[in-house]
Amino acid sequence: MIQTISDLFAAVQGWLFETIVQPLVFFIGMGEFIEEAFTGTEWVLVGLCELVILFIILRPLEAMIPVHRFTDPRARWNDFIYTVLQRLGVIPILAFLLLDPALSYVLEALHLEGWGTWNLDQVWPGVTDLALVSFFLYLVVLDLCEYWYHWAQHNVRWMWALHSLHHSQENMNLWSDDRNHVLDDLVHDMFLGLVAILIGVEPSQYILLVSLSRMLQSLQHANVRIHFGRIGEYLLVSPRFHRTHHAIGIGHESRGRNSLGGHNFAVLFPVWDVLFRTAHFSQGFAMTGVRDQLPPPAGKGRDYGRGFWMQQWLGLKRLVEFTRRKPR
């Protein structure tokens, strides 16, 4: 069954590449990127599969066991636009075009200095060279890096200026994981791609790692009343655990004060929050948003925008504001 699906996927990828992508690449004069274009075709197909699976599984769950009713009918549709841009490769392609020249220069310099390639799955010969073991090892290491990157998004002012758009969604839904500022996505994808290359992740394996992570993160953001039980909550980030991260006054504030910080930064494995003492295991499903978007006197009534372009523009304004203004 798995082999049949794999063969079908490869056939569709080959047809799409030869019929549309390859002629287009040569037409625009970028033939030197033909191999990257083939990989990009795989990213697009994987993203399409993700969209279909998410809609078939999570959309009915949101209707059956929702946490809340939507107060903004456009909320889900606007987040869906972000998901299409991310899952169909628009943002990753931009990240690649920015990262590839710089990365090629760095790798060439390392080779000249005598540094060869290094693979993390070689640390325990005979064990980590097993496909499933190496896959899980890479997943754990990348997730640890994701934890610290996410922590930085909540503790470095210019990063929070961009990341706060993600937290401003008061109507969280299955597409909300991709509701990010474009600059935020670009920096994140470049960071994660660089880490993957430095630890020796193969391109085909990296696609599977990213796809698995994205699917689980879509579940975490879904408007579903789901948790994984007393033990499961410590093993995998659940919708309830991550919803606490988005909670006003808990998820993005430090020790109850309106300052940078927060809880539950783990992307997949809550063990990082437990180890670094940022875990908060709530029993409820909190309302989400950012405190400063609340009307006075509870907040400042900050506008984060409703449509894609306004949200992007206001994110840039926050970036300038947060960079110039000293924290109080």
N, C-alpha and C positions, 0 to 999 in steps of 0.2 A: 504493500500500500504506500509506504513512505517512498520507496524507489519510484513507483509510478508517478506520484506527485512531483518528485524531484525531476524526473524526465520530462514531464509536462511543462514544468516551470522553465527548464532549460530550453525547451523547444520554443516556447512563447518568447523568451528573452532573445533567442537567436533570430527569430522572425522579426521582432520589433526592431532589433538593432540593424539588421540588414536592410529592412524595408524603409525605415524612417530615420533612425539616429545616424547611421553611418553616412548616408547621402547628405544629411543636413550638416554634419561635422565638416565634410569636405567642401560643401557649398560655401560655408562661412570662412573657409581658409584656416581651419584649426586641425588639420590632419595629424599633427604631432601628438594630439591628445586622444587618438583613436582608442587606445587601451583604456584610458580613464573613462571615455564615453561608454565603453562596454560595461564597465563596473557601475557607472551611473545608471545605465539601463536596468541593472539588477536592483539598485536602490529604489528606483521608481516602481518596479513590479512588487518588491517587498512591501513598499508603502501602500500600494493599492490593496494587496492582500490584507494588510493590517486594518485598513479602513473598512473593508467588507466584514472582517471578523468582529471588529469592535462594534459595528452597527448591528450585526446579527445577535451578538451576545449581550452587550452592555445596554444597548438602547431599550430592550424589553425589561431588563432589570431595573432601570431607572423609572420605568412606568409602574412596575409592580411594587417596589420597596423603596420609594424615594425618601430622602432625608427631609426635603422641604419642597414647597411649590415655588416655581420661578416667579420672581417679581418683575423680571425684564424679559419679555418674549424674544428679544433679539440676542440674548446672552449666549444661547447655545449656537446659534447660527454664526455669530461673530467669532466664537472660539473655533468653529469648524473651519473657517477660512485660515486661521493660523495653522491648524492641523494639516490641511491640504498643502500649504506652503512648505511645511516641515517634512511631512511624510513623503511627498512626491519629489523631494530633492532640491527644491529651490534654494533653501538656506544652506544645506550641506554643500551644494555645488559652489556657492559663493565662498564658503569657508575653504573649500579645496583650492579655488583659484587664488585665494590670499595666502594659504598655508604652503602650497606646493613649492613656489620659488624659494621662500625662506628656508623651508625644511630641506630642500635639495642642497642649498648652500651649506647648512649646518652639517648634514650627513657627509658631504664631500670633505669638509674641513676635518671632521672626526676621522675619516678614513686616511687622510693625509698624515694625521698624527698617530696612526697605528691602531686606532680604535675600530674593532670589528663589530659586526652585528651581535646582539645578545638576545636570547629568548628565555623568558621566564620559565617556560615549561621544561627547561633543561636542568633545573636546580635539583631534581630528584630523578635521575635516569631509571627507567623501568617502571616508574609510577606516574610521574607527571607527563610522560610522553604518550600516555593513554588519552584518547580523544576526549572522553567525558571528563576526566580528571583535569586536563589542561584547560578545557573550556570553563570549568567551574573555578579554577585557579585564576584565570584571567578575569572572570566575572567578579570575583571577590576583590581583586586588586583594583580594578577599574571602579568598583563601587566605593572602595575606601577613598580613592581620589575624588570621586563625585561628592562624597560626604564633606570633605574639606573645601571643595570648590563651593558647594552649597552654603556651608558655614560662612565662607568669605562673602557670598552674595548678601548675607544678612548682617555682616559686621564691617564691611568696607563701604564707606559712604557712596562712592560713585557707582559701585556695583549694585547697592540697594536702590539707588535712584532708577536704575533700569529694571531690576528684578521686582520692584514693588508693583509694577504693572501686573505681573503674574498673580500677586496676592490681592489685587483690587477686585477680583471677581467675587461678587457676593452671591452669584448663582452658579456654583461649581457644578461641572458636568463632565461627561466622559471625554470631551475635547479640550478641557481646560489645561491639560498638561502642556500643550503647545502654545498657550497664550503668553507669549514672551516678546519683549522688544527685540527687533532684528539684531541690534548690536549685541544684546545679551546672548542671543543664540549663536552668533558668529564667534564671539569670544569663547563660549562654552564648547562649541564643536571643534574649534581649533585646539583648545586645551586638551580635550579628550582624545582627539586624533593624534596629537603629539605624544601623549602618554602611551597610547596603544602601539605606536611605532617604536618607541623607546624600549618597551618590554617585549617586543617581537610578535605582536598579534598579526596573524595572516589576514589579508583583506577580506577573504570570504568568511573567515571566522568572526571578524569584526562586525560584519553586517548582521550576523546572527546574534551576536552579543547585544548590539544596539537595538535590534528589533525586539528581542525578549525584554529588555529593559523598558522600552517604550510601551509595550503592551501592558506590562505590569503597572507602569506609571499612569496609564489611562484608567485602569481599574481603580487605582488609588484616588484619582480625582473625580471619579464618577459619583453622581448623586444617588448613591445606594447605601442603605442601612446595613452595612456588612462589617463584621470583624472576624478575626481568626481564632478566637478563643483564648483562654488563659495562657497556654503555652505558645500557640501559633503567633500571637501578637509579638513575641520576642524573636520569632524566626523570620518573618517576612512582613514588610510594611503593608498594613491593611488600609482600607479606605478610612476607618475610624482613626487610626494612628496618624495618618497624613492629614486628615481633616483638622486634627488638633494643631498641626503645624500651621494651618491656614487660619486658625481661630484668632479673632480680634483680642489683643491683650495677652496672648500666650505664644502664638506661633512666630511673631516677628518683633517681640519686645523683650527686654532684659529685666528679669526679676520684677515683673509687674510695673515697671516704669516705661514711659514712652521714649525708649532709647533703643538703639540697635541691639540685636541679640536674638533670642528665641529658643525654640525646642524642636526636636524631631527633624533633624536635617538629613537623616538617612534616606537614600533613594530606594534601596532594595532591602537591606538587612539592618534591622533596628539595633543589632549588637554594637554598631559604632556609637549610637546615641547612649547606649548603656555604658560603654567603656569610657566615653568622654563626658559623661554626666550631663547630657543634654536631653535625655529621654523624659517624656511626660505621657504616662499611660492614662488617658482620660477614659471614663466609662460612658461618656455621652458624645453626641454629635453636635459640635458647636457651630454657631453662625460664623461665616467667613468674611474676610475683607481686611482693610488697613484702617487703623484707628483715625488717621488724619483725614480720611474721606468722609467720616461721620460728620453730621451737622453740629455746629456749636451748641452747647459748651463741651460736648463729649469729644469733638474733633475740630478740625479746621475747615471742613467742607471742601477739601481739595478735590479737584476734578481730574479724573484719570481718563476721561473720554469714553465714548460708547462705540464708535466705529474704529476700524483698523488704522486708518491714516491719522485720525486725531489722537489715538492712543500712542502712535509712534512719535508724533510731534511733541506731545506733552511729556513723553519720556525723555526726549532730548532737552527740553526745557528744565526738567528736574535734574538732569545730569549737570547742566551748567549751574543751576541753583545750589545743588548739594556740594559741588566742587568749590564754589566760591564761599559759601556760608560756613562759618565755624559751628560745630555742634554745641548745643547748650547743655 
